[in-house]
Amino acid sequence: MGIRRTACLAASIALALCCTAAAQETALISARSQTAPTVSKEANAAVLVRDSAKPARSRLVGTSALGGLEVYDLAGKLLGTAPSGEVAAVDVAYDVALGKGKATVLAAIDTTTNSLRLFSMQGEKLTEIGARPLPLGFAAEGICLFRNPLDSALYAFIVGDGGEVDQQILFATAGGKLDARQMRRINVPSPLKQCAADNKGHVYASEEGVGIWRFNADPEADVSARIVDAPRLGHIEEESGGIAVYDGGGKRWLIASDASAGQVNVYDRDKHDAFLGAFKVAAPGSSEAIGEPGPLFATGAAYPSFPNGLLLITDEDGSNYKALAMEDIAKALNLPLDATAAATAEPKKVAAVTATVETTFAGSYGDAADDPAIWANPQDPAKSLVVATDKKAGLYLYDMQGKVVQFLPVGKMNNVDLREDFELGGEKIVLVAASNRTDKSIGLYRLDTQKRELVDVADGVQPTGLGDPYGLCMYRSPKDQRFYVFVNGDDTRKRQWELVATAQGRVTAKLVRDMNFDSQTEGCVADDHDGTLYVDEEDVALWRMSAEPDGGDAKTAVQKIADNPAVKDDFEGLGIYDLGDGRGYIVVSSQGNDTYAVYRREGKQEYLGSFAVVADPLRGIDGISETDGLEITSRNLGPGFEHGAMIAQDGRNVMPVENQNYKYVPWESIARALKLEMRGN
């Protein structure tokens, strides 16, 4: 990733358009209720704020330009106003942690200052709860809130007149207020009007002259942008406008206003956003359609007169908000709707932990950081070191605060590992091995723990004979204490070398074994306790085999990816948490769903669960995603890491968007999340 680089949605478009065979007369649906005109005679957007205990006392909150926010009852009667600048858009979230309790929170866009404003709501009362001014730095048009199903984190998407899609995480402060921090920004070429988020991790946004976009809402995921509908190519006449998502009656719809045609379109989110039909809107008791339907809001919750939920439509000409019953829409479009249908199941949550330290980002742009190795300082754990690769430039040495201690520009170094007590020149050293894609060799270094630097000790270039070496791990045999290194390339081979000290105080690599797999392998880790080698075959399995040079190709699956829905290819980084006496855990990065799967080290090596590393907005450290390499140790690494740590490469370094880096996660956090053991140190 480039420093603060914006992602371009137009990079990859999958057009999901479905055309009707013949034009049909558009149905006209009368609203069941409408609000009084706004005080300012300008209506922009509205939401329905639910009172779960007494749904009849739920309130509609609408924007009134310079009039701020206005509160209405379900009959449309104005109950009060809340000065809040010139408000262009608003959205609502429930059960937001705040102080010692939970609150209903409204997020609004104030175009006077182009800022985000946050309110709590009780009854008709709105109380501003922003911890500080939250300027956006662009002309905002719309806002939608998204609750991440992974960890329940609350995000705001703000869309702008310049094509901005700004994603911010909202979080509680110690003082009982709400703050926000930017996670990432996505840009499209032209103005955006409104957005809406669903509980499956998708955000929809309407780009006026281009159409309706859908992209991933998770800030740690690829944008994966696709067009749902577009002017002249599908079912939008000229400009898309308001947008909303509906979950109710056993259905999941996307609802969008085709402003220029004066109609509202409905799409099926369960069928790749297929077009279902369109309708026009009239005021209660009227047979005349409103001119240009504006911003929308939908809910599947039941209310008096709206048993299947409702759709709020901004009538900009009428300066008010109109409420349509979902069953009226379904009937007009001949769509089934079942009031007794169970709500759509929420995605299953996984255990979530946070990193407490992140390294300075890599100096190279794009996919650069890859794999770490950890040296635990036995005399002063706080002065432990991390060796890590930049696969476009060289090797980094980081301290436990994530700061760069040394950088060696020695080539395209992909994977790295280390072992202690290698005897060289009459002393025992920490030996570091790394795969060098520049000259297709094995780089060998001494980690000078006193000077805190890496020193080249290779006896010349140590060729691998592989076309593109990258996966690497080291091994010390419990049988004879000899040292080995394994390297694989971009084919099906993995090779093993013995590392031997020369009389001249250098280290050479002697090829002792070739192994073959059915497809490409990635990460590996060797267990020095029992002589086992664990290998990831990227989209197939985690394998166990002998690490000894005479071990051959025989292997046993610890986990086949197809057998466990909790993991998703590719399998990448691997590490072992050592509890002593051969006990512990094996951790593998499940790159396809940005989680980490844990298996027992001993016995039947059963799957114990998965965890994700999510954002910590108070520390300003984002989560970890698209992990290539990782390393784990159970040794004391100093304050905060007394029981060891997992250190992993972050493939998408956001909050803000910067080059890739590495994150440090205390093992104690992982152990608590999955009820695992910790090693005392």
Buried (B, 14 or more C-beta within 10 A) or exposed (E): BEEEBBBEBEEEEEEBBBEEEEEEEBBBBBBBBBBBBBBBEBBBBBBBBBBEEEBEEBBBBBBBBEBBBBBBBBBBEBEEBBEBBBBBBBBBBEBBBBBEEEBBBBBBBBBEBBBBBBBBBEEBEBEBBBBEEBEBEBBBBBBBBBBBBBBEBBBBBBBBBBBBBBBBBBBBBEEEBBBBBBBBBBBBEEBBBBBBBBBBBBBBBBBBEBBBBBBBBBBBBBBEBBBBBBBEEBBBEEBBBBBBBBBBBBBBBBBBBBBBBBBBBBBBBEEEBBBBBBBBBBBEEEEEBBEBBBBBBBBBBBBEEBBBBBBBBBBBEBBBBBBBBBBBBBEBBEBEBEEEBEEBEEEEEBBBBBBBBBBBBBBBEEBBBBBBBBBBBEEEBBBBBBBBBBBBBBBBBBBBEBEBBBBBEBBBBBBBBBBBEBEBEEEEBBBBBBBBBBBBBBBBBBBEBEEBBBEEBBBEEBBBEBEBBBBBBBBBBEEEEBBBBBBBBBBBBBBBBBBEBEEEEBBBBEBBBEBEBEEBBBBBBBBBBEBBBBBBBBBBBBBBBBBBBEBEEEBEBBBEBEEEEBBBBBBBBBBBBBBEEEBBBBBBBBBBBBBBBBBBBBEEBEBBBBBBBBBBBEEEBBBBBBBBBBBBBBBBBBEBBBBBBBBBBBBBBBBBBBBBBBBBBBBBBBBEBBEBBBBEE
